Amino acid sequence: MREIVFDTETTGLNPQSGDRIVELGCVELFNHIPTGRHFHTYINPQRDVPSEAFRVHGLSTEFLLDKPVFAKIAQEFLDFIGDAKLIAHNASFDMNFINHELSLLGFSPLDPERVIDTLLLARKRHPFGPNSLDALCQRYGIDNSRRTKHGALLDSEILADVYLELLGGRQTNLGLAAETVQTATHDDQGVPVARDQAKQRPDPLPERLSEEILARHAAFMASIKQAVWSDYIDDKLNS
């Protein structure tokens, strides 16, 4: 199962009043495991960044001037997410902005039915809160020390860890992850294909049975008359 954890940074709170996306970040999961693939871009909003928004994400009007406009990255973004489930915190905010940007370009809106809102998951699991991304990191012991300001890619990476904890986290594998490692390869279209790869010892364990013990065991077995397993072994050898 392929999922995309995503986040946006914007110039404000309302795209209908002229606010635009300034950063978009996505992280790919396959069967709830990060694959290492991501999509990230800064976006020229074609307007000034208000001081209130700058204090949140630190992206200035000057910094964004030479970045691509949304029209330049829209198809690449859509190709990356494909038909995967979309994961976001307070998802209605991000979806409102993304669908507004897509509508300006004549693209069909993304279906809200394919979106999982981690804020709603957190409210169900922790009804008394708090359920902000920082609060959930503290609750689950997730390192968010790099999050001095909001950033779409960093927040997506952190949210991916929070999402897995909301699903059951480390308890879901009951410690079995130490036995196998799940890796992900990709087909020609870049879609991940997971496989389990058994972990191998760097050096094989030494043989515990000596030649003497094996010989004594063989002699003991030969001394047993009409052993019930003899017929079974003979049948298997002759089949």
C-alpha atoms as an extended CHARMM CRD file, in Angstrom:
* protein
*
       239  EXT
         1         1  MET       CA              0.0000000000        0.0000000000        0.0000000000  PROA      1               0.0000000000
         2         2  ARG       CA              1.4750000000        3.3210000000       -1.1100000000  PROA      2               0.0000000000
         3         3  GLU       CA              0.8610000000        6.4850000000        0.9480000000  PROA      3               0.0000000000
         4         4  ILE       CA              2.1370000000       10.0560000000        0.6510000000  PROA      4               0.0000000000
         5         5  VAL       CA              2.6150000000       12.2000000000        3.7500000000  PROA      5               0.0000000000
         6         6  PHE       CA              2.5400000000       15.8470000000        2.6990000000  PROA      6               0.0000000000
         7         7  ASP       CA              2.5600000000       19.3980000000        4.0130000000  PROA      7               0.0000000000
         8         8  THR       CA              2.3550000000       22.9150000000        2.6300000000  PROA      8               0.0000000000
         9         9  GLU       CA              3.5760000000       26.3320000000        3.7280000000  PROA      9               0.0000000000
        10        10  THR       CA              1.5890000000       29.3300000000        2.5580000000  PROA      10              0.0000000000
        11        11  THR       CA              1.3760000000       33.1130000000        2.5770000000  PROA      11              0.0000000000
        12        12  GLY       CA             -1.6940000000       33.0080000000        4.8410000000  PROA      12              0.0000000000
        13        13  LEU       CA             -4.8150000000       31.1520000000        5.7950000000  PROA      13              0.0000000000
        14        14  ASN       CA             -7.2480000000       31.5880000000        2.9160000000  PROA      14              0.0000000000
        15        15  PRO       CA             -6.5520000000       30.8520000000       -0.7600000000  PROA      15              0.0000000000
        16        16  GLN       CA             -9.8880000000       32.3650000000       -1.7500000000  PROA      16              0.0000000000
        17        17  SER       CA             -8.6340000000       35.7470000000       -0.5490000000  PROA      17              0.0000000000
        18        18  GLY       CA             -5.3890000000       35.5000000000       -2.5190000000  PROA      18              0.0000000000
        19        19  ASP       CA             -3.0700000000       33.4680000000       -0.3110000000  PROA      19              0.0000000000
        20        20  ARG       CA             -0.7890000000       31.0350000000       -2.1490000000  PROA      20              0.0000000000
        21        21  ILE       CA              1.4490000000       28.0340000000       -1.4800000000  PROA      21              0.0000000000
        22        22  VAL       CA              5.1580000000       28.8290000000       -1.0020000000  PROA      22              0.0000000000
        23        23  GLU       CA              6.4800000000       25.3440000000       -0.1760000000  PROA      23              0.0000000000
        24        24  LEU       CA              5.3030000000       21.7930000000       -0.8100000000  PROA      24              0.0000000000
        25        25  GLY       CA              6.8400000000       18.6560000000        0.6730000000  PROA      25              0.0000000000
        26        26  CYS       CA              5.9080000000       14.9830000000        0.3060000000  PROA      26              0.0000000000
        27        27  VAL       CA              7.3190000000       11.7620000000        1.7940000000  PROA      27              0.0000000000
        28        28  GLU       CA              6.5310000000        8.3220000000        0.3720000000  PROA      28              0.0000000000
        29        29  LEU       CA              5.5200000000        5.3500000000        2.5290000000  PROA      29              0.0000000000
        30        30  PHE       CA              5.0260000000        1.8120000000        1.3090000000  PROA      30              0.0000000000
        31        31  ASN       CA              3.2680000000       -0.5720000000        3.6840000000  PROA      31              0.0000000000
        32        32  HSD       CA              3.8210000000        2.0900000000        6.3720000000  PROA      32              0.0000000000
        33        33  ILE       CA              7.5990000000        2.1120000000        5.8070000000  PROA      33              0.0000000000
        34        34  PRO       CA              9.4530000000        5.2010000000        4.4920000000  PROA      34              0.0000000000
        35        35  THR       CA             11.0330000000        4.3860000000        1.1310000000  PROA      35              0.0000000000
        36        36  GLY       CA             13.4070000000        7.3610000000        1.0280000000  PROA      36              0.0000000000
        37        37  ARG       CA             11.6230000000        8.9160000000       -1.9600000000  PROA      37              0.0000000000
        38        38  HSD       CA             10.3010000000       12.4220000000       -1.5490000000  PROA      38              0.0000000000
        39        39  PHE       CA              9.0670000000       15.4310000000       -3.4880000000  PROA      39              0.0000000000
        40        40  HSD       CA              9.9950000000       18.9300000000       -2.3580000000  PROA      40              0.0000000000
        41        41  THR       CA              9.8970000000       22.3760000000       -3.8980000000  PROA      41              0.0000000000
        42        42  TYR       CA              9.7300000000       26.0280000000       -2.9590000000  PROA      42              0.0000000000
        43        43  ILE       CA              7.1770000000       28.0010000000       -4.9700000000  PROA      43              0.0000000000
        44        44  ASN       CA              7.0450000000       31.6050000000       -6.1060000000  PROA      44              0.0000000000
        45        45  PRO       CA              3.6120000000       32.7750000000       -4.8650000000  PROA      45              0.0000000000
        46        46  GLN       CA              3.6270000000       35.7340000000       -7.2750000000  PROA      46              0.0000000000
        47        47  ARG       CA              2.8150000000       38.0510000000       -4.3800000000  PROA      47              0.0000000000
        48        48  ASP       CA              4.4430000000       39.3660000000       -1.2150000000  PROA      48              0.0000000000
        49        49  VAL       CA              4.8650000000       37.1640000000        1.8470000000  PROA      49              0.0000000000
        50        50  PRO       CA              3.2660000000       38.8560000000        4.8710000000  PROA      50              0.0000000000
        51        51  SER       CA              5.4090000000       39.2930000000        7.9690000000  PROA      51              0.0000000000
        52        52  GLU       CA              3.0810000000       37.0110000000        9.9570000000  PROA      52              0.0000000000
        53        53  ALA       CA              3.6780000000       34.1410000000        7.5310000000  PROA      53              0.0000000000
        54        54  PHE       CA              7.4230000000       34.8410000000        7.3900000000  PROA      54              0.0000000000
        55        55  ARG       CA              7.6330000000       34.4420000000       11.1710000000  PROA      55              0.0000000000
        56        56  VAL       CA              6.0920000000       30.9790000000       10.8310000000  PROA      56              0.0000000000
        57        57  HSD       CA              8.1750000000       29.4900000000        8.0130000000  PROA      57              0.0000000000
        58        58  GLY       CA             11.0090000000       31.9630000000        7.3740000000  PROA      58              0.0000000000
        59        59  LEU       CA             10.4800000000       32.0970000000        3.6030000000  PROA      59              0.0000000000
        60        60  SER       CA             10.7930000000       35.6750000000        2.3900000000  PROA      60              0.0000000000
        61        61  THR       CA              9.4910000000       37.3190000000       -0.7590000000  PROA      61              0.0000000000
        62        62  GLU       CA             13.0930000000       37.8270000000       -1.9150000000  PROA      62              0.0000000000
        63        63  PHE       CA             14.0190000000       34.1600000000       -1.3550000000  PROA      63              0.0000000000
        64        64  LEU       CA             11.0270000000       32.9590000000       -3.3950000000  PROA      64              0.0000000000
        65        65  LEU       CA             11.4540000000       35.3120000000       -6.3640000000  PROA      65              0.0000000000
        66        66  ASP       CA             13.5530000000       32.8890000000       -8.4460000000  PROA      66              0.0000000000
        67        67  LYS       CA             11.5810000000       29.7660000000       -7.4850000000  PROA      67              0.0000000000
        68        68  PRO       CA              9.1520000000       28.0960000000       -9.9300000000  PROA      68              0.0000000000
        69        69  VAL       CA              5.4980000000       29.0820000000       -9.9240000000  PROA      69              0.0000000000
        70        70  PHE       CA              2.9400000000       26.3930000000       -9.0770000000  PROA      70              0.0000000000
        71        71  ALA       CA              2.0780000000       25.8820000000      -12.7500000000  PROA      71              0.0000000000
        72        72  LYS       CA              5.6540000000       24.6780000000      -13.3670000000  PROA      72              0.0000000000
        73        73  ILE       CA              5.5790000000       21.9820000000      -10.6870000000  PROA      73              0.0000000000
        74        74  ALA       CA              1.9020000000       20.9260000000      -10.7380000000  PROA      74              0.0000000000
        75        75  GLN       CA              2.2540000000       17.9630000000      -13.1010000000  PROA      75              0.0000000000
        76        76  GLU       CA              5.4210000000       16.7100000000      -11.3830000000  PROA      76              0.0000000000
        77        77  PHE       CA              3.5790000000       16.8300000000       -8.0640000000  PROA      77              0.0000000000
        78        78  LEU       CA              0.5740000000       14.9500000000       -9.4720000000  PROA      78              0.0000000000
        79        79  ASP       CA              2.8450000000       12.3390000000      -11.0410000000  PROA      79              0.0000000000
        80        80  PHE       CA              4.6120000000       11.8080000000       -7.7230000000  PROA      80              0.0000000000
        81        81  ILE       CA              1.4820000000       11.2980000000       -5.6380000000  PROA      81              0.0000000000
        82        82  GLY       CA             -0.2460000000        9.1730000000       -8.2950000000  PROA      82              0.0000000000
        83        83  ASP       CA             -3.3060000000        7.4740000000       -6.8010000000  PROA      83              0.0000000000
        84        84  ALA       CA             -1.7540000000        6.9870000000       -3.3490000000  PROA      84              0.0000000000
        85        85  LYS       CA             -3.5160000000        7.7440000000       -0.0980000000  PROA      85              0.0000000000
        86        86  LEU       CA             -2.6370000000       11.2260000000        1.1770000000  PROA      86              0.0000000000
        87        87  ILE       CA             -1.7060000000       11.8780000000        4.8080000000  PROA      87              0.0000000000
        88        88  ALA       CA             -1.7100000000       15.3720000000        6.3280000000  PROA      88              0.0000000000
        89        89  HSD       CA             -2.1500000000       17.0870000000        9.7010000000  PROA      89              0.0000000000
        90        90  ASN       CA             -5.2260000000       19.3190000000        9.6710000000  PROA      90              0.0000000000
        91        91  ALA       CA             -5.6310000000       18.0670000000        6.1110000000  PROA      91              0.0000000000
        92        92  SER       CA             -8.5020000000       20.3550000000        5.1330000000  PROA      92              0.0000000000
        93        93  PHE       CA             -6.1390000000       23.3470000000        5.2820000000  PROA      93              0.0000000000
        94        94  ASP       CA             -3.5700000000       21.8200000000        2.9100000000  PROA      94              0.0000000000
        95        95  MET       CA             -6.1770000000       20.3000000000        0.6020000000  PROA      95              0.0000000000
        96        96  ASN       CA             -7.9840000000       23.6200000000        0.3210000000  PROA      96              0.0000000000
        97        97  PHE       CA             -4.8000000000       25.2920000000       -0.9040000000  PROA      97              0.0000000000
        98        98  ILE       CA             -3.7180000000       22.4920000000       -3.2420000000  PROA      98              0.0000000000
        99        99  ASN       CA             -7.1350000000       22.1390000000       -4.8670000000  PROA      99              0.0000000000
       100       100  HSD       CA             -7.3680000000       25.9030000000       -5.2630000000  PROA      100             0.0000000000
       101       101  GLU       CA             -4.0020000000       25.9680000000       -7.0450000000  PROA      101             0.0000000000
       102       102  LEU       CA             -5.0330000000       23.0290000000       -9.2440000000  PROA      102             0.0000000000
       103       103  SER       CA             -8.3250000000       24.6930000000      -10.1290000000  PROA      103             0.0000000000
       104       104  LEU       CA             -6.5060000000       27.8240000000      -11.3140000000  PROA      104             0.0000000000
       105       105  LEU       CA             -4.7000000000       25.5970000000      -13.8290000000  PROA      105             0.0000000000
       106       106  GLY       CA             -7.7570000000       23.6400000000      -14.9550000000  PROA      106             0.0000000000
       107       107  PHE       CA             -6.8130000000       20.4050000000      -13.1500000000  PROA      107             0.0000000000
       108       108  SER       CA             -9.4130000000       18.2690000000      -11.4250000000  PROA      108             0.0000000000
       109       109  PRO       CA             -9.3890000000       18.6080000000       -7.6360000000  PROA      109             0.0000000000
       110       110  LEU       CA             -7.9420000000       15.8540000000       -5.4710000000  PROA      110             0.0000000000
       111       111  ASP       CA            -10.6570000000       13.6690000000       -3.9440000000  PROA      111             0.0000000000
       112       112  PRO       CA            -10.9460000000       14.3470000000       -0.1880000000  PROA      112             0.0000000000
       113       113  GLU       CA            -11.9450000000       10.6830000000        0.2590000000  PROA      113             0.0000000000
       114       114  ARG       CA             -8.3400000000        9.6550000000       -0.3960000000  PROA      114             0.0000000000
       115       115  VAL       CA             -7.0460000000       11.8260000000        2.4780000000  PROA      115             0.0000000000
       116       116  ILE       CA             -6.2720000000       10.6870000000        6.0290000000  PROA      116             0.0000000000
       117       117  ASP       CA             -6.1750000000       13.5340000000        8.5560000000  PROA      117             0.0000000000
       118       118  THR       CA             -3.7400000000       12.7780000000       11.3840000000  PROA      118             0.0000000000
       119       119  LEU       CA             -5.2880000000       15.5400000000       13.4800000000  PROA      119             0.0000000000
       120       120  LEU       CA             -8.5890000000       13.6350000000       13.4670000000  PROA      120             0.0000000000
       121       121  LEU       CA             -6.7540000000       10.3940000000       14.2720000000  PROA      121             0.0000000000
       122       122  ALA       CA             -5.0000000000       12.0990000000       17.1710000000  PROA      122             0.0000000000
       123       123  ARG       CA             -8.2400000000       13.5890000000       18.5330000000  PROA      123             0.0000000000
       124       124  LYS       CA             -9.8460000000       10.1340000000       18.5490000000  PROA      124             0.0000000000
       125       125  ARG       CA             -6.8680000000        8.5710000000       20.3040000000  PROA      125             0.0000000000
       126       126  HSD       CA             -6.1630000000       11.4990000000       22.6460000000  PROA      126             0.0000000000
       127       127  PRO       CA             -9.4960000000       13.3210000000       23.0580000000  PROA      127             0.0000000000
       128       128  PHE       CA             -8.1310000000       15.6530000000       25.7370000000  PROA      128             0.0000000000
       129       129  GLY       CA             -5.1600000000       16.7200000000       23.5960000000  PROA      129             0.0000000000
       130       130  PRO       CA             -3.0710000000       18.6400000000       22.9540000000  PROA      130             0.0000000000
       131       131  ASN       CA             -2.7250000000       17.3250000000       19.4100000000  PROA      131             0.0000000000
       132       132  SER       CA             -0.4890000000       19.7800000000       17.5940000000  PROA      132             0.0000000000
       133       133  LEU       CA              2.4220000000       18.2430000000       15.6920000000  PROA      133             0.0000000000
       134       134  ASP       CA              4.8880000000       19.4020000000       18.3540000000  PROA      134             0.0000000000
       135       135  ALA       CA              2.6850000000       18.0470000000       21.1610000000  PROA      135             0.0000000000
       136       136  LEU       CA              2.4110000000       14.6540000000       19.4500000000  PROA      136             0.0000000000
       137       137  CYS       CA              6.1800000000       14.5490000000       18.9830000000  PROA      137             0.0000000000
       138       138  GLN       CA              6.5970000000       15.1290000000       22.7050000000  PROA      138             0.0000000000
       139       139  ARG       CA              3.9630000000       12.4970000000       23.5140000000  PROA      139             0.0000000000
       140       140  TYR       CA              5.6200000000        9.8430000000       21.3510000000  PROA      140             0.0000000000
       141       141  GLY       CA              9.2570000000       10.7590000000       21.9790000000  PROA      141             0.0000000000
       142       142  ILE       CA              9.8920000000       11.8400000000       18.3800000000  PROA      142             0.0000000000
       143       143  ASP       CA             12.8540000000       14.1770000000       17.8790000000  PROA      143             0.0000000000
       144       144  ASN       CA             11.6420000000       17.4720000000       16.4390000000  PROA      144             0.0000000000
       145       145  SER       CA             14.6100000000       19.5670000000       17.5570000000  PROA      145             0.0000000000
       146       146  ARG       CA             15.2900000000       20.6160000000       13.9500000000  PROA      146             0.0000000000
       147       147  ARG       CA             11.8410000000       22.1980000000       13.7460000000  PROA      147             0.0000000000
       148       148  THR       CA             12.8070000000       25.7380000000       14.7430000000  PROA      148             0.0000000000
       149       149  LYS       CA             10.3960000000       26.9690000000       12.0400000000  PROA      149             0.0000000000
       150       150  HSD       CA              7.7210000000       25.2530000000        9.9930000000  PROA      150             0.0000000000
       151       151  GLY       CA              9.0270000000       23.5690000000        6.8380000000  PROA      151             0.0000000000
       152       152  ALA       CA              6.9880000000       21.4500000000        4.4350000000  PROA      152             0.0000000000
       153       153  LEU       CA              9.4950000000       18.6330000000        3.8950000000  PROA      153             0.0000000000
       154       154  LEU       CA             10.7380000000       18.4850000000        7.4820000000  PROA      154             0.0000000000
       155       155  ASP       CA              7.1960000000       18.5550000000        8.8120000000  PROA      155             0.0000000000
       156       156  SER       CA              6.2370000000       15.7470000000        6.4070000000  PROA      156             0.0000000000
       157       157  GLU       CA              9.1290000000       13.6210000000        7.6660000000  PROA      157             0.0000000000
       158       158  ILE       CA              8.1440000000       14.2610000000       11.2820000000  PROA      158             0.0000000000
       159       159  LEU       CA              4.4690000000       13.6680000000       10.5200000000  PROA      159             0.0000000000
       160       160  ALA       CA              5.3040000000       10.3110000000        8.9450000000  PROA      160             0.0000000000
       161       161  ASP       CA              6.7500000000        9.2040000000       12.3110000000  PROA      161             0.0000000000
       162       162  VAL       CA              3.7290000000       10.5860000000       14.1660000000  PROA      162             0.0000000000
       163       163  TYR       CA              1.3300000000        8.8530000000       11.7510000000  PROA      163             0.0000000000
       164       164  LEU       CA              2.9730000000        5.4760000000       12.3370000000  PROA      164             0.0000000000
       165       165  GLU       CA              2.7350000000        5.9940000000       16.0950000000  PROA      165             0.0000000000
       166       166  LEU       CA             -0.9550000000        6.8340000000       15.7630000000  PROA      166             0.0000000000
       167       167  LEU       CA             -1.4070000000        3.5260000000       13.9250000000  PROA      167             0.0000000000
       168       168  GLY       CA              0.2690000000        1.6150000000       16.7390000000  PROA      168             0.0000000000
       169       169  GLY       CA              3.8970000000        2.4980000000       16.1720000000  PROA      169             0.0000000000
       170       170  ARG       CA              6.6270000000        0.1900000000       17.3350000000  PROA      170             0.0000000000
       171       171  GLN       CA              4.0990000000       -2.0750000000       19.0360000000  PROA      171             0.0000000000
       172       172  THR       CA              2.5820000000       -3.1740000000       15.7260000000  PROA      172             0.0000000000
       173       173  ASN       CA              5.5580000000       -5.3740000000       14.8180000000  PROA      173             0.0000000000
       174       174  LEU       CA              5.9120000000       -6.8310000000       18.3640000000  PROA      174             0.0000000000
       175       175  GLY       CA              9.6730000000       -6.6460000000       18.0060000000  PROA      175             0.0000000000
       176       176  LEU       CA              9.7190000000       -8.8700000000       14.9360000000  PROA      176             0.0000000000
       177       177  ALA       CA             11.4340000000       -6.1850000000       12.8940000000  PROA      177             0.0000000000
       178       178  ALA       CA             14.7230000000       -7.3940000000       14.3350000000  PROA      178             0.0000000000
       179       179  GLU       CA             14.2900000000      -10.6790000000       12.4590000000  PROA      179             0.0000000000
       180       180  THR       CA             13.7150000000       -9.2960000000        8.9770000000  PROA      180             0.0000000000
       181       181  VAL       CA             14.3600000000       -6.1020000000        7.1090000000  PROA      181             0.0000000000
       182       182  GLN       CA             11.7930000000       -4.8420000000        4.6200000000  PROA      182             0.0000000000
       183       183  THR       CA             13.3390000000       -3.0430000000        1.6830000000  PROA      183             0.0000000000
       184       184  ALA       CA             11.7060000000       -1.3150000000       -1.2380000000  PROA      184             0.0000000000
       185       185  THR       CA             12.6960000000       -1.4180000000       -4.8770000000  PROA      185             0.0000000000
       186       186  HSD       CA             10.9290000000        0.4410000000       -7.6650000000  PROA      186             0.0000000000
       187       187  ASP       CA              9.5440000000       -0.6410000000      -11.0060000000  PROA      187             0.0000000000
       188       188  ASP       CA             10.0190000000        1.2510000000      -14.2810000000  PROA      188             0.0000000000
       189       189  GLN       CA              7.3580000000        3.7850000000      -13.2860000000  PROA      189             0.0000000000
       190       190  GLY       CA              9.0290000000        4.4940000000       -9.9500000000  PROA      190             0.0000000000
       191       191  VAL       CA              6.3580000000        2.6440000000       -7.9540000000  PROA      191             0.0000000000
       192       192  PRO       CA              7.9240000000        0.8520000000       -4.9640000000  PROA      192             0.0000000000
       193       193  VAL       CA              7.8190000000       -2.9150000000       -4.7220000000  PROA      193             0.0000000000
       194       194  ALA       CA              8.5100000000       -4.1680000000       -1.2120000000  PROA      194             0.0000000000
       195       195  ARG       CA             10.2760000000       -7.3840000000       -0.3500000000  PROA      195             0.0000000000
       196       196  ASP       CA             11.4670000000       -8.9640000000        2.8710000000  PROA      196             0.0000000000
       197       197  GLN       CA             15.1620000000       -9.6290000000        3.0730000000  PROA      197             0.0000000000
       198       198  ALA       CA             16.3770000000      -11.9360000000        5.8430000000  PROA      198             0.0000000000
       199       199  LYS       CA             19.2500000000      -10.5580000000        7.8620000000  PROA      199             0.0000000000
       200       200  GLN       CA             22.3700000000      -12.7420000000        7.5080000000  PROA      200             0.0000000000
       201       201  ARG       CA             25.1060000000      -13.3660000000       10.0830000000  PROA      201             0.0000000000
       202       202  PRO       CA             28.4660000000      -12.0110000000        8.9370000000  PROA      202             0.0000000000
       203       203  ASP       CA             30.0460000000      -15.3340000000        9.9980000000  PROA      203             0.0000000000
       204       204  PRO       CA             28.2130000000      -18.6800000000       10.2230000000  PROA      204             0.0000000000
       205       205  LEU       CA             27.9100000000      -20.3240000000       13.6280000000  PROA      205             0.0000000000
       206       206  PRO       CA             30.3780000000      -23.1730000000       14.2250000000  PROA      206             0.0000000000
       207       207  GLU       CA             29.0710000000      -26.7300000000       13.9240000000  PROA      207             0.0000000000
       208       208  ARG       CA             28.0160000000      -27.9160000000       17.3840000000  PROA      208             0.0000000000
       209       209  LEU       CA             27.9860000000      -31.6650000000       16.6280000000  PROA      209             0.0000000000
       210       210  SER       CA             31.3630000000      -33.3710000000       16.4000000000  PROA      210             0.0000000000
       211       211  GLU       CA             32.0930000000      -36.2890000000       14.0640000000  PROA      211             0.0000000000
       212       212  GLU       CA             32.2430000000      -38.5780000000       17.1090000000  PROA      212             0.0000000000
       213       213  ILE       CA             28.7810000000      -37.5530000000       18.3050000000  PROA      213             0.0000000000
       214       214  LEU       CA             27.3130000000      -38.0220000000       14.8190000000  PROA      214             0.0000000000
       215       215  ALA       CA             28.8890000000      -41.4950000000       14.5460000000  PROA      215             0.0000000000
       216       216  ARG       CA             27.5690000000      -42.5520000000       17.9610000000  PROA      216             0.0000000000
       217       217  HSD       CA             24.1040000000      -41.3150000000       17.0560000000  PROA      217             0.0000000000
       218       218  ALA       CA             24.1460000000      -43.2860000000       13.7880000000  PROA      218             0.0000000000
       219       219  ALA       CA             25.2330000000      -46.4370000000       15.6170000000  PROA      219             0.0000000000
       220       220  PHE       CA             22.4630000000      -46.0060000000       18.2020000000  PROA      220             0.0000000000
       221       221  MET       CA             19.8320000000      -45.5460000000       15.5210000000  PROA      221             0.0000000000
       222       222  ALA       CA             21.0460000000      -48.6630000000       13.7110000000  PROA      222             0.0000000000
       223       223  SER       CA             20.6980000000      -50.7020000000       16.9080000000  PROA      223             0.0000000000
       224       224  ILE       CA             16.9730000000      -49.9940000000       17.1930000000  PROA      224             0.0000000000
       225       225  LYS       CA             14.9690000000      -52.8550000000       15.6790000000  PROA      225             0.0000000000
       226       226  GLN       CA             11.7190000000      -52.2070000000       13.8130000000  PROA      226             0.0000000000
       227       227  ALA       CA             11.6780000000      -48.5060000000       14.5220000000  PROA      227             0.0000000000
       228       228  VAL       CA              8.3290000000      -47.0410000000       13.4390000000  PROA      228             0.0000000000
       229       229  TRP       CA              9.9970000000      -44.3070000000       11.3650000000  PROA      229             0.0000000000
       230       230  SER       CA             12.0660000000      -46.7690000000        9.3130000000  PROA      230             0.0000000000
       231       231  ASP       CA              9.1910000000      -47.6120000000        6.9820000000  PROA      231             0.0000000000
       232       232  TYR       CA              8.4390000000      -43.9180000000        6.5110000000  PROA      232             0.0000000000
       233       233  ILE       CA             12.0560000000      -43.1290000000        5.6370000000  PROA      233             0.0000000000
       234       234  ASP       CA             12.2360000000      -46.0820000000        3.2180000000  PROA      234             0.0000000000
       235       235  ASP       CA              9.0260000000      -44.9550000000        1.5250000000  PROA      235             0.0000000000
       236       236  LYS       CA             10.3370000000      -41.4130000000        1.1320000000  PROA      236             0.0000000000
       237       237  LEU       CA             13.6410000000      -42.6680000000       -0.3120000000  PROA      237             0.0000000000
       238       238  ASN       CA             11.8490000000      -44.8840000000       -2.8140000000  PROA      238             0.0000000000
       239       239  SER       CA              9.1870000000      -42.3170000000       -3.8510000000  PROA      239             0.0000000000
